[in-house]
Amino acid sequence: MTDLEKSKIIEACEAQAVPDNEIDFSEIPEITDFSGFRPVSQHPEYFKPVKEQVSIRINKVLLAHFREKGKGWQSEVNDFLMNAYLHGQI
């Protein structure tokens, strides 16, 4: 699909869209209780932190231990360090 085709589709959709000031919110209840509200950053299933690839030197025994865990061992090292950080251990 070309950019021109995409823009034509978008224009057609926008031409048929209901303007914001005409949307009827009367059947949607107002939220007044935010006691269970948590920011997106506290929902790990919706939040993906930015990661940066680095090179570090670690003890060979420690590296072997994590590699034995198989696929995903690097994420496990990251999770271990993040947990230690969040608990004030590092």
SEFIZA-3560 file (N, C-alpha, C; in Angstrom, 3 decimals):
REM SEFIZA-3560
<numar><xx>0.851</xx><yy>-1.171</yy><zz>0.000</zz><atom>N</atom></numar>
<numar><xx>0.000</xx><yy>0.000</yy><zz>0.000</zz><atom>CA</atom></numar>
<numar><xx>0.903</xx><yy>1.242</yy><zz>0.000</zz><atom>C</atom></numar>
<numar><xx>0.631</xx><yy>2.145</yy><zz>-0.903</zz><atom>N</atom></numar>
<numar><xx>1.438</xx><yy>3.353</yy><zz>-1.025</zz><atom>CA</atom></numar>
<numar><xx>1.004</xx><yy>4.398</yy><zz>0.009</zz><atom>C</atom></numar>
<numar><xx>1.854</xx><yy>5.391</yy><zz>0.190</zz><atom>N</atom></numar>
<numar><xx>1.527</xx><yy>6.474</yy><zz>1.113</zz><atom>CA</atom></numar>
<numar><xx>0.292</xx><yy>7.236</yy><zz>0.656</zz><atom>C</atom></numar>
<numar><xx>0.133</xx><yy>7.369</yy><zz>-0.652</zz><atom>N</atom></numar>
<numar><xx>-1.029</xx><yy>8.070</yy><zz>-1.192</zz><atom>CA</atom></numar>
<numar><xx>-2.311</xx><yy>7.313</yy><zz>-0.864</zz><atom>C</atom></numar>
<numar><xx>-2.277</xx><yy>5.982</yy><zz>-1.010</zz><atom>N</atom></numar>
<numar><xx>-3.445</xx><yy>5.158</yy><zz>-0.677</zz><atom>CA</atom></numar>
<numar><xx>-3.765</xx><yy>5.251</yy><zz>0.805</zz><atom>C</atom></numar>
<numar><xx>-2.732</xx><yy>5.234</yy><zz>1.640</zz><atom>N</atom></numar>
<numar><xx>-2.943</xx><yy>5.350</yy><zz>3.089</zz><atom>CA</atom></numar>
<numar><xx>-3.575</xx><yy>6.689</yy><zz>3.433</zz><atom>C</atom></numar>
<numar><xx>-3.064</xx><yy>7.756</yy><zz>2.834</zz><atom>N</atom></numar>
<numar><xx>-3.613</xx><yy>9.085</yy><zz>3.146</zz><atom>CA</atom></numar>
<numar><xx>-5.063</xx><yy>9.210</yy><zz>2.684</zz><atom>C</atom></numar>
<numar><xx>-5.428</xx><yy>8.566</yy><zz>1.567</zz><atom>N</atom></numar>
<numar><xx>-6.816</xx><yy>8.602</yy><zz>1.098</zz><atom>CA</atom></numar>
<numar><xx>-7.737</xx><yy>7.863</yy><zz>2.070</zz><atom>C</atom></numar>
<numar><xx>-7.282</xx><yy>6.753</yy><zz>2.585</zz><atom>N</atom></numar>
<numar><xx>-8.067</xx><yy>6.001</yy><zz>3.569</zz><atom>CA</atom></numar>
<numar><xx>-8.256</xx><yy>6.829</yy><zz>4.840</zz><atom>C</atom></numar>
<numar><xx>-7.193</xx><yy>7.459</yy><zz>5.289</zz><atom>N</atom></numar>
<numar><xx>-7.263</xx><yy>8.294</yy><zz>6.501</zz><atom>CA</atom></numar>
<numar><xx>-8.227</xx><yy>9.460</yy><zz>6.281</zz><atom>C</atom></numar>
<numar><xx>-8.154</xx><yy>10.105</yy><zz>5.126</zz><atom>N</atom></numar>
<numar><xx>-9.059</xx><yy>11.222</yy><zz>4.816</zz><atom>CA</atom></numar>
<numar><xx>-10.514</xx><yy>10.766</yy><zz>4.810</zz><atom>C</atom></numar>
<numar><xx>-10.779</xx><yy>9.589</yy><zz>4.236</zz><atom>N</atom></numar>
<numar><xx>-12.147</xx><yy>9.074</yy><zz>4.195</zz><atom>CA</atom></numar>
<numar><xx>-12.672</xx><yy>8.792</yy><zz>5.594</zz><atom>C</atom></numar>
<numar><xx>-11.821</xx><yy>8.232</yy><zz>6.439</zz><atom>N</atom></numar>
<numar><xx>-12.223</xx><yy>7.947</yy><zz>7.829</zz><atom>CA</atom></numar>
<numar><xx>-12.483</xx><yy>9.238</yy><zz>8.589</zz><atom>C</atom></numar>
<numar><xx>-11.605</xx><yy>10.211</yy><zz>8.427</zz><atom>N</atom></numar>
<numar><xx>-11.760</xx><yy>11.483</yy><zz>9.138</zz><atom>CA</atom></numar>
<numar><xx>-13.008</xx><yy>12.230</yy><zz>8.673</zz><atom>C</atom></numar>
<numar><xx>-13.360</xx><yy>12.077</yy><zz>7.411</zz><atom>N</atom></numar>
<numar><xx>-14.552</xx><yy>12.754</yy><zz>6.879</zz><atom>CA</atom></numar>
<numar><xx>-15.823</xx><yy>12.189</yy><zz>7.508</zz><atom>C</atom></numar>
<numar><xx>-15.799</xx><yy>10.907</yy><zz>7.902</zz><atom>N</atom></numar>
<numar><xx>-16.971</xx><yy>10.261</yy><zz>8.486</zz><atom>CA</atom></numar>
<numar><xx>-16.943</xx><yy>10.264</yy><zz>10.016</zz><atom>C</atom></numar>
<numar><xx>-15.875</xx><yy>10.735</yy><zz>10.609</zz><atom>N</atom></numar>
<numar><xx>-15.742</xx><yy>10.698</yy><zz>12.062</zz><atom>CA</atom></numar>
<numar><xx>-16.660</xx><yy>11.715</yy><zz>12.739</zz><atom>C</atom></numar>
<numar><xx>-17.118</xx><yy>11.362</yy><zz>13.939</zz><atom>N</atom></numar>
<numar><xx>-17.943</xx><yy>12.265</yy><zz>14.732</zz><atom>CA</atom></numar>
<numar><xx>-17.008</xx><yy>13.256</yy><zz>15.428</zz><atom>C</atom></numar>
<numar><xx>-17.282</xx><yy>14.555</yy><zz>15.339</zz><atom>N</atom></numar>
<numar><xx>-16.433</xx><yy>15.539</yy><zz>16.018</zz><atom>CA</atom></numar>
<numar><xx>-16.437</xx><yy>15.303</yy><zz>17.538</zz><atom>C</atom></numar>
<numar><xx>-15.341</xx><yy>15.615</yy><zz>18.173</zz><atom>N</atom></numar>
<numar><xx>-15.203</xx><yy>15.387</yy><zz>19.617</zz><atom>CA</atom></numar>
<numar><xx>-16.325</xx><yy>16.031</yy><zz>20.425</zz><atom>C</atom></numar>
<numar><xx>-16.732</xx><yy>17.245</yy><zz>20.049</zz><atom>N</atom></numar>
<numar><xx>-17.756</xx><yy>17.949</yy><zz>20.833</zz><atom>CA</atom></numar>
<numar><xx>-19.156</xx><yy>17.357</yy><zz>20.655</zz><atom>C</atom></numar>
<numar><xx>-19.324</xx><yy>16.388</yy><zz>19.731</zz><atom>N</atom></numar>
<numar><xx>-20.619</xx><yy>15.749</yy><zz>19.525</zz><atom>CA</atom></numar>
<numar><xx>-20.688</xx><yy>14.325</yy><zz>20.089</zz><atom>C</atom></numar>
<numar><xx>-19.641</xx><yy>13.882</yy><zz>20.741</zz><atom>N</atom></numar>
<numar><xx>-19.634</xx><yy>12.534</yy><zz>21.314</zz><atom>CA</atom></numar>
<numar><xx>-20.494</xx><yy>12.522</yy><zz>22.571</zz><atom>C</atom></numar>
<numar><xx>-21.390</xx><yy>11.527</yy><zz>22.674</zz><atom>N</atom></numar>
<numar><xx>-22.303</xx><yy>11.402</yy><zz>23.813</zz><atom>CA</atom></numar>
<numar><xx>-21.677</xx><yy>10.523</yy><zz>24.897</zz><atom>C</atom></numar>
<numar><xx>-21.336</xx><yy>11.145</yy><zz>26.021</zz><atom>N</atom></numar>
<numar><xx>-20.724</xx><yy>10.424</yy><zz>27.134</zz><atom>CA</atom></numar>
<numar><xx>-21.737</xx><yy>10.085</yy><zz>28.227</zz><atom>C</atom></numar>
<numar><xx>-23.022</xx><yy>10.303</yy><zz>27.983</zz><atom>N</atom></numar>
<numar><xx>-24.044</xx><yy>10.160</yy><zz>29.026</zz><atom>CA</atom></numar>
<numar><xx>-24.158</xx><yy>8.729</yy><zz>29.560</zz><atom>C</atom></numar>
<numar><xx>-23.832</xx><yy>7.723</yy><zz>28.765</zz><atom>N</atom></numar>
<numar><xx>-23.955</xx><yy>6.339</yy><zz>29.221</zz><atom>CA</atom></numar>
<numar><xx>-22.666</xx><yy>5.798</yy><zz>29.845</zz><atom>C</atom></numar>
<numar><xx>-21.651</xx><yy>6.622</yy><zz>29.892</zz><atom>N</atom></numar>
<numar><xx>-20.373</xx><yy>6.203</yy><zz>30.480</zz><atom>CA</atom></numar>
<numar><xx>-20.297</xx><yy>6.750</yy><zz>31.896</zz><atom>C</atom></numar>
<numar><xx>-20.204</xx><yy>5.888</yy><zz>32.913</zz><atom>N</atom></numar>
<numar><xx>-20.160</xx><yy>6.390</yy><zz>34.291</zz><atom>CA</atom></numar>
<numar><xx>-18.860</xx><yy>7.152</yy><zz>34.571</zz><atom>C</atom></numar>
<numar><xx>-18.985</xx><yy>8.189</yy><zz>35.377</zz><atom>N</atom></numar>
<numar><xx>-17.817</xx><yy>8.978</yy><zz>35.756</zz><atom>CA</atom></numar>
<numar><xx>-17.010</xx><yy>8.205</yy><zz>36.797</zz><atom>C</atom></numar>
<numar><xx>-15.715</xx><yy>8.217</yy><zz>36.656</zz><atom>N</atom></numar>
<numar><xx>-14.842</xx><yy>7.553</yy><zz>37.630</zz><atom>CA</atom></numar>
<numar><xx>-14.565</xx><yy>8.546</yy><zz>38.760</zz><atom>C</atom></numar>
<numar><xx>-14.979</xx><yy>8.168</yy><zz>39.960</zz><atom>N</atom></numar>
<numar><xx>-14.755</xx><yy>9.037</yy><zz>41.117</zz><atom>CA</atom></numar>
<numar><xx>-13.836</xx><yy>8.391</yy><zz>42.139</zz><atom>C</atom></numar>
<numar><xx>-13.662</xx><yy>7.072</yy><zz>42.052</zz><atom>N</atom></numar>
<numar><xx>-12.809</xx><yy>6.359</yy><zz>43.003</zz><atom>CA</atom></numar>
<numar><xx>-11.539</xx><yy>5.907</yy><zz>42.296</zz><atom>C</atom></numar>
<numar><xx>-10.419</xx><yy>6.529</yy><zz>42.645</zz><atom>N</atom></numar>
<numar><xx>-9.136</xx><yy>6.191</yy><zz>42.046</zz><atom>CA</atom></numar>
<numar><xx>-8.261</xx><yy>5.393</yy><zz>43.006</zz><atom>C</atom></numar>
<numar><xx>-8.852</xx><yy>4.767</yy><zz>44.020</zz><atom>N</atom></numar>
<numar><xx>-8.061</xx><yy>4.052</yy><zz>45.030</zz><atom>CA</atom></numar>
<numar><xx>-7.299</xx><yy>2.866</yy><zz>44.442</zz><atom>C</atom></numar>
<numar><xx>-7.814</xx><yy>2.232</yy><zz>43.400</zz><atom>N</atom></numar>
<numar><xx>-7.125</xx><yy>1.095</yy><zz>42.800</zz><atom>CA</atom></numar>
<numar><xx>-6.252</xx><yy>1.485</yy><zz>41.624</zz><atom>C</atom></numar>
<numar><xx>-6.127</xx><yy>2.772</yy><zz>41.385</zz><atom>N</atom></numar>
<numar><xx>-5.359</xx><yy>3.248</yy><zz>40.242</zz><atom>CA</atom></numar>
<numar><xx>-3.872</xx><yy>3.070</yy><zz>40.469</zz><atom>C</atom></numar>
<numar><xx>-3.184</xx><yy>2.541</yy><zz>39.472</zz><atom>N</atom></numar>
<numar><xx>-1.723</xx><yy>2.449</yy><zz>39.486</zz><atom>CA</atom></numar>
<numar><xx>-1.214</xx><yy>2.989</yy><zz>38.156</zz><atom>C</atom></numar>
<numar><xx>-0.149</xx><yy>3.782</yy><zz>38.198</zz><atom>N</atom></numar>
<numar><xx>0.418</xx><yy>4.281</yy><zz>36.941</zz><atom>CA</atom></numar>
<numar><xx>0.869</xx><yy>3.117</yy><zz>36.050</zz><atom>C</atom></numar>
<numar><xx>0.915</xx><yy>3.358</yy><zz>34.763</zz><atom>N</atom></numar>
<numar><xx>1.303</xx><yy>2.319</yy><zz>33.807</zz><atom>CA</atom></numar>
<numar><xx>2.661</xx><yy>1.736</yy><zz>34.160</zz><atom>C</atom></numar>
<numar><xx>3.566</xx><yy>2.562</yy><zz>34.676</zz><atom>N</atom></numar>
<numar><xx>4.905</xx><yy>2.077</yy><zz>35.005</zz><atom>CA</atom></numar>
<numar><xx>4.881</xx><yy>1.025</yy><zz>36.110</zz><atom>C</atom></numar>
<numar><xx>3.786</xx><yy>0.907</yy><zz>36.850</zz><atom>N</atom></numar>
<numar><xx>3.682</xx><yy>-0.096</yy><zz>37.906</zz><atom>CA</atom></numar>
<numar><xx>2.944</xx><yy>-1.340</yy><zz>37.439</zz><atom>C</atom></numar>
<numar><xx>2.585</xx><yy>-1.385</yy><zz>36.168</zz><atom>N</atom></numar>
<numar><xx>1.973</xx><yy>-2.569</yy><zz>35.574</zz><atom>CA</atom></numar>
<numar><xx>3.019</xx><yy>-3.220</yy><zz>34.673</zz><atom>C</atom></numar>
<numar><xx>3.769</xx><yy>-4.180</yy><zz>35.187</zz><atom>N</atom></numar>
<numar><xx>4.854</xx><yy>-4.735</yy><zz>34.383</zz><atom>CA</atom></numar>
<numar><xx>4.402</xx><yy>-5.330</yy><zz>33.055</zz><atom>C</atom></numar>
<numar><xx>3.156</xx><yy>-5.781</yy><zz>32.976</zz><atom>N</atom></numar>
<numar><xx>2.694</xx><yy>-6.366</yy><zz>31.716</zz><atom>CA</atom></numar>
<numar><xx>2.490</xx><yy>-5.313</yy><zz>30.630</zz><atom>C</atom></numar>
<numar><xx>2.385</xx><yy>-4.022</yy><zz>31.008</zz><atom>N</atom></numar>
<numar><xx>2.193</xx><yy>-2.957</yy><zz>30.030</zz><atom>CA</atom></numar>
<numar><xx>3.411</xx><yy>-2.059</yy><zz>29.892</zz><atom>C</atom></numar>
<numar><xx>4.398</xx><yy>-2.251</yy><zz>30.701</zz><atom>N</atom></numar>
<numar><xx>5.535</xx><yy>-1.339</yy><zz>30.737</zz><atom>CA</atom></numar>
<numar><xx>6.802</xx><yy>-2.068</yy><zz>30.323</zz><atom>C</atom></numar>
<numar><xx>7.459</xx><yy>-1.572</yy><zz>29.317</zz><atom>N</atom></numar>
<numar><xx>8.715</xx><yy>-2.169</yy><zz>28.872</zz><atom>CA</atom></numar>
<numar><xx>9.810</xx><yy>-1.119</yy><zz>29.023</zz><atom>C</atom></numar>
<numar><xx>10.685</xx><yy>-1.283</yy><zz>30.014</zz><atom>N</atom></numar>
<numar><xx>11.718</xx><yy>-0.283</yy><zz>30.213</zz><atom>CA</atom></numar>
<numar><xx>12.734</xx><yy>-0.273</yy><zz>29.073</zz><atom>C</atom></numar>
<numar><xx>13.338</xx><yy>0.868</yy><zz>28.872</zz><atom>N</atom></numar>
<numar><xx>14.361</xx><yy>1.000</yy><zz>27.853</zz><atom>CA</atom></numar>
<numar><xx>15.615</xx><yy>0.281</yy><zz>28.343</zz><atom>C</atom></numar>
<numar><xx>16.174</xx><yy>-0.545</yy><zz>27.485</zz><atom>N</atom></numar>
<numar><xx>17.392</xx><yy>-1.264</yy><zz>27.839</zz><atom>CA</atom></numar>
<numar><xx>18.507</xx><yy>-0.826</yy><zz>26.910</zz><atom>C</atom></numar>
<numar><xx>19.722</xx><yy>-0.931</yy><zz>27.405</zz><atom>N</atom></numar>
<numar><xx>20.889</xx><yy>-0.561</yy><zz>26.618</zz><atom>CA</atom></numar>
<numar><xx>21.872</xx><yy>-1.719</yy><zz>26.642</zz><atom>C</atom></numar>
<numar><xx>22.402</xx><yy>-2.052</yy><zz>25.488</zz><atom>N</atom></numar>
<numar><xx>23.365</xx><yy>-3.135</yy><zz>25.411</zz><atom>CA</atom></numar>
<numar><xx>24.718</xx><yy>-2.623</yy><zz>25.876</zz><atom>C</atom></numar>
<numar><xx>25.325</xx><yy>-3.349</yy><zz>26.820</zz><atom>N</atom></numar>
<numar><xx>26.639</xx><yy>-2.991</yy><zz>27.338</zz><atom>CA</atom></numar>
<numar><xx>27.505</xx><yy>-4.244</yy><zz>27.412</zz><atom>C</atom></numar>
<numar><xx>28.761</xx><yy>-4.033</yy><zz>27.612</zz><atom>N</atom></numar>
<numar><xx>29.689</xx><yy>-5.144</yy><zz>27.788</zz><atom>CA</atom></numar>
<numar><xx>30.317</xx><yy>-4.988</yy><zz>29.169</zz><atom>C</atom></numar>
<numar><xx>30.235</xx><yy>-6.052</yy><zz>29.988</zz><atom>N</atom></numar>
<numar><xx>30.829</xx><yy>-6.000</yy><zz>31.322</zz><atom>CA</atom></numar>
<numar><xx>31.667</xx><yy>-7.256</yy><zz>31.550</zz><atom>C</atom></numar>
<numar><xx>32.548</xx><yy>-7.204</yy><zz>32.530</zz><atom>N</atom></numar>
<numar><xx>33.349</xx><yy>-8.360</yy><zz>32.904</zz><atom>CA</atom></numar>
<numar><xx>32.821</xx><yy>-8.886</yy><zz>34.232</zz><atom>C</atom></numar>
<numar><xx>32.467</xx><yy>-10.186</yy><zz>34.246</zz><atom>N</atom></numar>
<numar><xx>32.011</xx><yy>-10.811</yy><zz>35.486</zz><atom>CA</atom></numar>
<numar><xx>32.749</xx><yy>-12.126</yy><zz>35.679</zz><atom>C</atom></numar>
<numar><xx>32.711</xx><yy>-12.610</yy><zz>36.885</zz><atom>N</atom></numar>
<numar><xx>33.367</xx><yy>-13.855</yy><zz>37.243</zz><atom>CA</atom></numar>
<numar><xx>32.860</xx><yy>-15.001</yy><zz>36.375</zz><atom>C</atom></numar>
<numar><xx>33.785</xx><yy>-15.877</yy><zz>35.925</zz><atom>N</atom></numar>
<numar><xx>33.441</xx><yy>-16.984</yy><zz>35.034</zz><atom>CA</atom></numar>
<numar><xx>32.449</xx><yy>-17.955</yy><zz>35.670</zz><atom>C</atom></numar>
<numar><xx>32.582</xx><yy>-18.193</yy><zz>36.962</zz><atom>N</atom></numar>
<numar><xx>31.679</xx><yy>-19.105</yy><zz>37.664</zz><atom>CA</atom></numar>
<numar><xx>30.257</xx><yy>-18.537</yy><zz>37.658</zz><atom>C</atom></numar>
<numar><xx>30.145</xx><yy>-17.254</yy><zz>37.916</zz><atom>N</atom></numar>
<numar><xx>28.839</xx><yy>-16.592</yy><zz>37.907</zz><atom>CA</atom></numar>
<numar><xx>28.211</xx><yy>-16.638</yy><zz>36.515</zz><atom>C</atom></numar>
<numar><xx>29.004</xx><yy>-16.384</yy><zz>35.502</zz><atom>N</atom></numar>
<numar><xx>28.520</xx><yy>-16.433</yy><zz>34.127</zz><atom>CA</atom></numar>
<numar><xx>28.026</xx><yy>-17.836</yy><zz>33.777</zz><atom>C</atom></numar>
<numar><xx>28.773</xx><yy>-18.846</yy><zz>34.153</zz><atom>N</atom></numar>
<numar><xx>28.379</xx><yy>-20.235</yy><zz>33.881</zz><atom>CA</atom></numar>
<numar><xx>27.066</xx><yy>-20.562</yy><zz>34.586</zz><atom>C</atom></numar>
<numar><xx>26.912</xx><yy>-20.070</yy><zz>35.811</zz><atom>N</atom></numar>
<numar><xx>25.683</xx><yy>-20.316</yy><zz>36.574</zz><atom>CA</atom></numar>
<numar><xx>24.460</xx><yy>-19.782</yy><zz>35.828</zz><atom>C</atom></numar>
<numar><xx>24.545</xx><yy>-18.543</yy><zz>35.356</zz><atom>N</atom></numar>
<numar><xx>23.404</xx><yy>-17.954</yy><zz>34.658</zz><atom>CA</atom></numar>
<numar><xx>23.183</xx><yy>-18.611</yy><zz>33.297</zz><atom>C</atom></numar>
<numar><xx>24.251</xx><yy>-18.924</yy><zz>32.581</zz><atom>N</atom></numar>
<numar><xx>24.105</xx><yy>-19.564</yy><zz>31.264</zz><atom>CA</atom></numar>
<numar><xx>23.473</xx><yy>-20.949</yy><zz>31.372</zz><atom>C</atom></numar>
<numar><xx>23.678</xx><yy>-21.643</yy><zz>32.483</zz><atom>N</atom></numar>
<numar><xx>23.082</xx><yy>-22.964</yy><zz>32.692</zz><atom>CA</atom></numar>
<numar><xx>21.556</xx><yy>-22.900</yy><zz>32.698</zz><atom>C</atom></numar>
<numar><xx>21.009</xx><yy>-21.741</yy><zz>32.975</zz><atom>N</atom></numar>
<numar><xx>19.564</xx><yy>-21.575</yy><zz>33.030</zz><atom>CA</atom></numar>
<numar><xx>18.940</xx><yy>-21.574</yy><zz>31.639</zz><atom>C</atom></numar>
<numar><xx>19.771</xx><yy>-21.519</yy><zz>30.605</zz><atom>N</atom></numar>
<numar><xx>19.280</xx><yy>-21.595</yy><zz>29.233</zz><atom>CA</atom></numar>
<numar><xx>18.847</xx><yy>-20.259</yy><zz>28.673</zz><atom>C</atom></numar>
<numar><xx>17.990</xx><yy>-20.340</yy><zz>27.655</zz><atom>N</atom></numar>
<numar><xx>17.529</xx><yy>-19.141</yy><zz>26.960</zz><atom>CA</atom></numar>
<numar><xx>16.893</xx><yy>-18.163</yy><zz>27.944</zz><atom>C</atom></numar>
<numar><xx>17.244</xx><yy>-16.895</yy><zz>27.778</zz><atom>N</atom></numar>
<numar><xx>16.698</xx><yy>-15.865</yy><zz>28.652</zz><atom>CA</atom></numar>
<numar><xx>17.575</xx><yy>-15.569</yy><zz>29.857</zz><atom>C</atom></numar>
<numar><xx>18.778</xx><yy>-16.138</yy><zz>29.887</zz><atom>N</atom></numar>
<numar><xx>19.634</xx><yy>-15.941</yy><zz>31.059</zz><atom>CA</atom></numar>
<numar><xx>20.041</xx><yy>-14.478</yy><zz>31.226</zz><atom>C</atom></numar>
<numar><xx>20.182</xx><yy>-13.742</yy><zz>30.123</zz><atom>N</atom></numar>
<numar><xx>20.558</xx><yy>-12.329</yy><zz>30.229</zz><atom>CA</atom></numar>
<numar><xx>19.436</xx><yy>-11.513</yy><zz>30.872</zz><atom>C</atom></numar>
<numar><xx>18.192</xx><yy>-11.838</yy><zz>30.520</zz><atom>N</atom></numar>
<numar><xx>17.054</xx><yy>-11.160</yy><zz>31.154</zz><atom>CA</atom></numar>
<numar><xx>17.008</xx><yy>-11.503</yy><zz>32.637</zz><atom>C</atom></numar>
<numar><xx>17.374</xx><yy>-12.728</yy><zz>32.978</zz><atom>N</atom></numar>
<numar><xx>17.383</xx><yy>-13.125</yy><zz>34.385</zz><atom>CA</atom></numar>
<numar><xx>18.446</xx><yy>-12.353</yy><zz>35.172</zz><atom>C</atom></numar>
<numar><xx>19.602</xx><yy>-12.125</yy><zz>34.560</zz><atom>N</atom></numar>
<numar><xx>20.639</xx><yy>-11.308</yy><zz>35.202</zz><atom>CA</atom></numar>
<numar><xx>20.100</xx><yy>-9.896</yy><zz>35.403</zz><atom>C</atom></numar>
<numar><xx>19.450</xx><yy>-9.345</yy><zz>34.382</zz><atom>N</atom></numar>
<numar><xx>18.877</xx><yy>-8.003</yy><zz>34.484</zz><atom>CA</atom></numar>
<numar><xx>17.837</xx><yy>-7.944</yy><zz>35.600</zz><atom>C</atom></numar>
<numar><xx>16.938</xx><yy>-8.941</yy><zz>35.662</zz><atom>N</atom></numar>
<numar><xx>15.900</xx><yy>-8.973</yy><zz>36.689</zz><atom>CA</atom></numar>
<numar><xx>16.512</xx><yy>-9.077</yy><zz>38.080</zz><atom>C</atom></numar>
<numar><xx>17.545</xx><yy>-9.891</yy><zz>38.215</zz><atom>N</atom></numar>
<numar><xx>18.236</xx><yy>-10.049</yy><zz>39.498</zz><atom>CA</atom></numar>
<numar><xx>18.825</xx><yy>-8.716</yy><zz>39.960</zz><atom>C</atom></numar>
<numar><xx>19.510</xx><yy>-8.036</yy><zz>39.049</zz><atom>N</atom></numar>
<numar><xx>20.116</xx><yy>-6.749</yy><zz>39.398</zz><atom>CA</atom></numar>
<numar><xx>19.050</xx><yy>-5.691</yy><zz>39.686</zz><atom>C</atom></numar>
<numar><xx>17.972</xx><yy>-5.683</yy><zz>38.918</zz><atom>N</atom></numar>
<numar><xx>16.898</xx><yy>-4.709</yy><zz>39.143</zz><atom>CA</atom></numar>
<numar><xx>16.244</xx><yy>-4.939</yy><zz>40.498</zz><atom>C</atom></numar>
<numar><xx>16.013</xx><yy>-6.191</yy><zz>40.849</zz><atom>N</atom></numar>
<numar><xx>15.420</xx><yy>-6.519</yy><zz>42.141</zz><atom>CA</atom></numar>
<numar><xx>16.331</xx><yy>-6.063</yy><zz>43.286</zz><atom>C</atom></numar>
<numar><xx>17.630</xx><yy>-6.303</yy><zz>43.140</zz><atom>N</atom></numar>
<numar><xx>18.574</xx><yy>-5.859</yy><zz>44.158</zz><atom>CA</atom></numar>
<numar><xx>18.573</xx><yy>-4.334</yy><zz>44.268</zz><atom>C</atom></numar>
<numar><xx>18.489</xx><yy>-3.669</yy><zz>43.148</zz><atom>N</atom></numar>
<numar><xx>18.437</xx><yy>-2.208</yy><zz>43.137</zz><atom>CA</atom></numar>
<numar><xx>17.183</xx><yy>-1.684</yy><zz>43.826</zz><atom>C</atom></numar>
<numar><xx>16.020</xx><yy>-2.283</yy><zz>43.487</zz><atom>N</atom></numar>
<numar><xx>14.750</xx><yy>-1.834</yy><zz>44.064</zz><atom>CA</atom></numar>
<numar><xx>14.678</xx><yy>-2.069</yy><zz>45.563</zz><atom>C</atom></numar>
<numar><xx>15.412</xx><yy>-3.069</yy><zz>46.062</zz><atom>N</atom></numar>
<numar><xx>15.424</xx><yy>-3.355</yy><zz>47.500</zz><atom>CA</atom></numar>
<numar><xx>16.599</xx><yy>-2.698</yy><zz>48.215</zz><atom>C</atom></numar>
<numar><xx>17.279</xx><yy>-1.781</yy><zz>47.542</zz><atom>N</atom></numar>
<numar><xx>18.361</xx><yy>-1.022</yy><zz>48.163</zz><atom>CA</atom></numar>
<numar><xx>19.605</xx><yy>-1.845</yy><zz>48.470</zz><atom>C</atom></numar>
<numar><xx>19.773</xx><yy>-2.957</yy><zz>47.797</zz><atom>N</atom></numar>
<numar><xx>20.924</xx><yy>-3.812</yy><zz>48.081</zz><atom>CA</atom></numar>
<numar><xx>22.146</xx><yy>-3.405</yy><zz>47.272</zz><atom>C</atom></numar>
<numar><xx>21.923</xx><yy>-2.646</yy><zz>46.203</zz><atom>N</atom></numar>
<numar><xx>23.064</xx><yy>-2.137</yy><zz>45.416</zz><atom>CA</atom></numar>
<numar><xx>22.820</xx><yy>-0.685</yy><zz>45.079</zz><atom>C</atom></numar>
//
